[in-house]
Amino acid sequence: MIRGHSKNTNCRDRHSSSPVLLAVILTGIPLAGCEVTNPGPVQDELVNDPEAHQSLVNGAGRELSVAISQIGYTGAISARELMPGGQTGAGGHSPIGQAGQLLPNEVTIHWNAAQTSRWIAENAIERFTEVLDPAAVEPSILAQAYLWAGYANRILGENMCEAVFDGGPAEPHSKYFERAEQHFSDAISTGSGEVVTAGHAGRASVRVWLGDWAGATADASQVPFDFEYLVAADDSDPDVFNDIYYSNGASPYRGYTIWMTFFNDYYVETGDPRTPWGTDPNLPLADQQLSGYGPVPWSFQLKYTSLGAPFRVSSGREMVLIRAEADLTSGNWQSAMELINRLRSSTVSDMTGEPLGNWVASTSTEAWTFLKRERSIELWLEARRFGDLRRWANAGTPGEIDWPDFESISQLFVDNPRSDCFPIPEIEVNTNPNLSG
């Protein structure tokens, strides 16, 4: 997929160990607590200097933001959180990508950003724990490295079809979650304050994938309801723009629309502030025509309203849904509905100024439908839905998915069935001897 702005590739393809030069991507991630500039590649041994430690960890956070931005946009098309507007090239996807089918030659940037975030964070951890005198490493910086490593592995596990580590063979994608669980555990034992809370939240989310519902529930219970953990985008750096906003912000791109998605009618009916969208009477149509349909009515999401809008990676509200899903898994659907409706009663409609109405279920299957719906609403455009759909399909869970009928709009969606995960990209296959041979 081509973007309207270039991406720094200094470190993206370094998936092998111990490079002579480490291209440290330096950034001012607010949660890491400092602001620095990017000097470009530096000598590997200089990264061991304590003065460089924070910047090294910030680089992992920076690349995580890029990964969420890119995977979140493309994954949202495949998961039908968004409707493609026909835009190809910059700000859009190929026609097959618009249908939701992900090809190995079109997913390089998604793979590389997430793998680079993982590699930088794990390389930092290795330096801090195996190369350097532990006394030379600030515990809060080490804890942040563990946290970013956990989230990088999580986004890979939720979205990639298979796992590959540093030039190794293809493995089940669950290996990412095993790695993430350990990193989150280390963040909890090493860190303090919000890093510990984020560690519990992150670990709860990966334990869901590992089938450890008792552990997931125990972690989720440690996270306050109003807690949020964010990773920053950067409106001063095109490489780190919030691409979900940028690609549809009419500056100049109108690459997608909310039209025909579940969220189109849902927001009109409820005013749920978690799924806001709008229109512009002066710009009624998306940039280009959708293959097999023609001009597409344009609307835009309002969850992210600037190039620098941050991405949420964990929240106390998600933890409520994890606890609800654990109850459903054990057959206690009435308790699950109480938790789901806690989210709704705490959410005030943009239209009425009143709390949202409760979902009412009379069977376990109906409760599963509402759980799936509420997760889609709560986590809209956070690079999480694609993974949820695959997880539920693989587990054979009951309940309906609010699935928009794009097939009735264009034969494009019939002829190119959507993918349920990102394949290993062509560039990785061609350069990794464990895959290309």
ZAVOLO-617573 format. One record per residue (C-alpha): residue in one letter; x, y, z. Coordinates in steps of 0.5 Angstrom, whole numbers, plus 500, padded with zeros to 3 digits. Layout:
<drenvexs>
   rest    px    py    pz
      a     X     Y     Z
...
</drenvexs>
This chain:
<drenvexs>
   rest    px    py    pz
      m   500   500   500
      i   503   507   498
      r   502   513   503
      g   502   520   501
      h   508   521   506
      s   515   517   506
      k   517   513   512
      n   523   512   515
      t   526   506   514
      n   533   506   517
      c   531   501   522
      r   525   497   519
      d   528   491   516
      r   533   490   522
      h   530   484   524
      s   537   480   526
      s   541   480   532
      s   546   485   534
      p   547   490   528
      v   553   494   527
      l   549   500   527
      l   543   501   531
      a   538   506   528
      v   535   509   534
      i   528   512   532
      l   528   518   537
      t   522   521   539
      g   518   525   544
      i   513   520   547
      p   509   524   552
      l   508   518   556
      a   516   517   557
      g   517   523   559
      c   522   527   555
      e   522   531   548
      v   528   529   544
      t   530   530   536
      n   532   525   531
      p   539   525   530
      g   539   519   525
      p   543   513   526
      v   548   512   531
      q   554   507   533
      d   551   501   537
      e   556   502   543
      l   553   509   544
      v   546   506   545
      n   549   503   552
      d   550   510   554
      p   545   512   560
      e   544   518   557
      a   541   514   551
      h   536   510   554
      q   530   514   554
      s   531   515   547
      l   532   508   545
      v   525   506   549
      n   522   512   546
      g   523   509   539
      a   520   503   541
      g   514   507   543
      r   514   511   536
      e   514   505   532
      l   508   502   536
      s   504   509   534
      v   506   508   527
      a   504   500   527
      i   497   502   530
      s   496   507   525
      q   498   503   519
      i   495   496   522
      g   489   500   525
      y   487   503   518
      t   488   497   514
      g   485   492   519
      a   479   497   520
      i   477   496   512
      s   478   488   513
      a   474   488   519
      r   469   493   516
      e   469   498   521
      l   470   503   515
      m   468   503   508
      p   473   504   503
      g   472   510   499
      g   475   508   492
      q   482   511   494
      t   488   508   491
      g   495   510   492
      a   496   515   497
      g   491   515   502
      g   488   509   500
      h   489   502   498
      s   489   497   492
      p   482   495   490
      i   483   488   492
      g   485   491   499
      q   479   495   499
      a   475   489   499
      g   479   487   505
      q   484   482   502
      l   491   483   504
      l   496   481   499
      p   504   479   502
      n   506   485   497
      e   502   490   500
      v   503   489   508
      t   510   491   508
      i   509   497   512
      h   504   494   517
      w   509   488   519
      n   515   493   519
      a   513   498   524
      a   510   493   529
      q   516   488   528
      t   521   494   529
      s   517   497   535
      r   518   490   538
      w   525   489   536
      i   527   496   539
      a   524   494   545
      e   527   487   546
      n   534   490   544
      a   533   495   549
      i   531   490   555
      e   537   485   553
      r   542   491   553
      f   539   493   560
      t   539   486   563
      e   545   483   560
      v   550   488   557
      l   550   493   562
      d   551   494   570
      p   544   494   572
      a   545   500   577
      a   546   504   570
      v   539   503   568
      e   534   507   571
      p   528   502   573
      s   522   506   570
      i   526   506   563
      l   527   499   563
      a   519   498   566
      q   517   502   560
      a   521   498   555
      y   518   492   558
      l   511   495   557
      w   512   497   549
      a   515   490   548
      g   508   487   551
      y   504   492   546
      a   508   491   540
      n   508   483   541
      r   500   484   542
      i   499   488   536
      l   503   483   532
      g   499   477   535
      e   492   480   534
      n   493   482   527
      m   499   477   524
      c   497   470   521
      e   504   468   523
      a   510   469   528
      v   517   471   526
      f   522   473   530
      d   529   476   528
      g   530   472   522
      g   527   465   525
      p   522   460   522
      a   514   462   522
      e   511   460   528
      p   504   460   531
      h   501   467   532
      s   500   465   539
      k   508   466   540
      y   507   473   540
      f   502   473   546
      e   506   468   550
      r   512   473   549
      a   507   479   551
      e   505   476   557
      q   512   475   560
      h   514   483   558
      f   507   485   561
      s   509   481   567
      d   516   484   568
      a   513   491   567
      i   509   490   573
      s   515   487   577
      t   519   493   575
      g   515   499   574
      s   511   503   578
      g   504   507   578
      e   501   507   571
      v   506   503   568
      v   504   497   573
      t   497   499   571
      a   498   498   564
      g   502   492   565
      h   496   489   568
      a   491   491   563
      g   496   489   557
      r   497   482   560
      a   489   481   561
      s   488   482   554
      v   493   477   552
      r   491   472   557
      v   484   472   553
      w   488   470   547
      l   492   465   551
      g   485   462   554
      d   487   464   561
      w   481   467   563
      a   482   466   571
      g   489   470   570
      a   485   475   565
      t   480   477   570
      a   485   477   576
      d   489   482   572
      a   483   486   569
      s   480   487   576
      q   487   491   578
      v   485   496   573
      p   481   502   575
      f   475   504   571
      d   477   510   568
      f   484   508   567
      e   487   509   560
      y   494   508   557
      l   496   512   550
      v   501   512   545
      a   502   518   542
      a   502   520   535
      d   506   527   532
      d   503   532   528
      s   510   535   527
      d   512   529   523
      p   509   526   517
      d   512   519   519
      v   508   519   525
      f   501   522   523
      n   495   519   526
      d   494   516   519
      i   486   514   521
      y   485   521   521
      y   490   523   516
      s   487   519   510
      n   480   522   511
      g   481   529   513
      a   480   532   507
      s   487   535   507
      p   487   532   501
      y   485   525   502
      r   478   522   503
      g   480   515   503
      y   474   512   506
      t   467   513   509
      i   463   511   515
      w   457   510   510
      m   454   503   510
      t   458   500   516
      f   454   498   523
      f   457   505   526
      n   453   509   521
      d   446   508   523
      y   448   506   530
      y   451   513   532
      v   445   516   528
      e   440   512   533
      t   444   513   539
      g   449   519   539
      d   454   514   542
      p   460   519   543
      r   465   513   542
      t   463   512   535
      p   462   519   532
      w   462   521   525
      g   460   527   521
      t   459   530   514
      d   461   536   510
      p   455   539   505
      n   461   542   501
      l   464   535   500
      p   459   530   499
      l   463   524   496
      a   470   521   497
      d   476   522   493
      q   475   517   488
      q   470   512   485
      l   469   505   488
      s   470   499   483
      g   463   496   481
      y   459   502   485
      g   461   509   483
      p   462   515   487
      v   461   514   495
      p   458   518   500
      w   463   521   504
      s   463   521   512
      f   468   522   517
      q   470   519   523
      l   471   524   529
      k   474   519   534
      y   481   522   532
      t   480   529   530
      s   488   531   529
      l   494   529   526
      g   497   528   533
      a   491   525   536
      p   494   519   540
      f   492   512   540
      r   489   508   546
      v   492   501   548
      s   489   500   554
      s   483   502   558
      g   479   500   565
      r   473   500   560
      e   476   494   556
      m   477   491   562
      v   470   491   564
      l   469   487   557
      i   474   482   559
      r   471   480   565
      a   464   480   562
      e   467   475   556
      a   470   471   562
      d   463   470   565
      l   460   468   558
      t   465   463   557
      s   463   460   564
      g   456   460   562
      n   454   466   567
      w   451   471   562
      q   447   474   567
      s   453   477   570
      a   456   479   563
      m   450   483   561
      e   451   487   568
      l   458   488   566
      i   456   490   559
      n   451   495   561
      r   455   498   566
      l   459   501   560
      r   453   503   557
      s   450   507   563
      s   456   510   564
      t   456   513   557
      v   452   519   555
      s   449   520   549
      d   451   526   544
      m   444   527   542
      t   440   526   548
      g   445   528   554
      e   442   522   557
      p   446   515   559
      l   445   510   553
      g   440   505   554
      n   441   498   556
      w   442   492   552
      v   437   487   554
      a   438   479   553
      s   434   473   555
      t   439   468   553
      s   447   466   553
      t   447   467   545
      e   444   474   545
      a   449   476   551
      w   454   474   546
      t   452   478   541
      f   451   484   545
      l   459   483   548
      k   461   483   541
      r   457   489   539
      e   460   493   545
      r   467   491   544
      s   466   493   537
      i   463   500   539
      e   468   501   545
      l   475   499   541
      w   473   502   535
      l   479   504   530
      e   484   502   535
      a   487   496   531
      r   483   491   535
      r   477   489   532
      f   481   485   526
      g   483   480   532
      d   477   480   535
      l   473   477   529
      r   479   472   528
      r   479   470   535
      w   471   469   536
      a   471   465   529
      n   477   460   531
      a   473   459   538
      g   466   458   535
      t   463   462   540
      p   455   464   539
      g   452   470   538
      e   452   474   532
      i   456   479   529
      d   454   486   526
      w   456   485   519
      p   455   490   514
      d   453   487   507
      f   458   490   503
      e   457   485   498
      s   451   488   496
      i   454   494   494
      s   459   491   489
      q   462   485   486
      l   469   487   488
      f   467   484   495
      v   464   478   492
      d   470   476   488
      n   476   478   493
      p   474   475   500
      r   477   479   506
      s   483   476   510
      d   482   475   517
      c   489   477   518
      f   496   480   515
      p   500   475   512
      i   508   475   512
      p   510   480   507
      e   513   478   501
      i   520   482   503
      e   520   478   509
      v   519   471   505
      n   525   474   500
      t   530   476   505
      n   529   471   511
      p   532   464   509
      n   528   460   514
      l   522   462   510
      s   525   463   503
      g   528   456   502
</drenvexs>
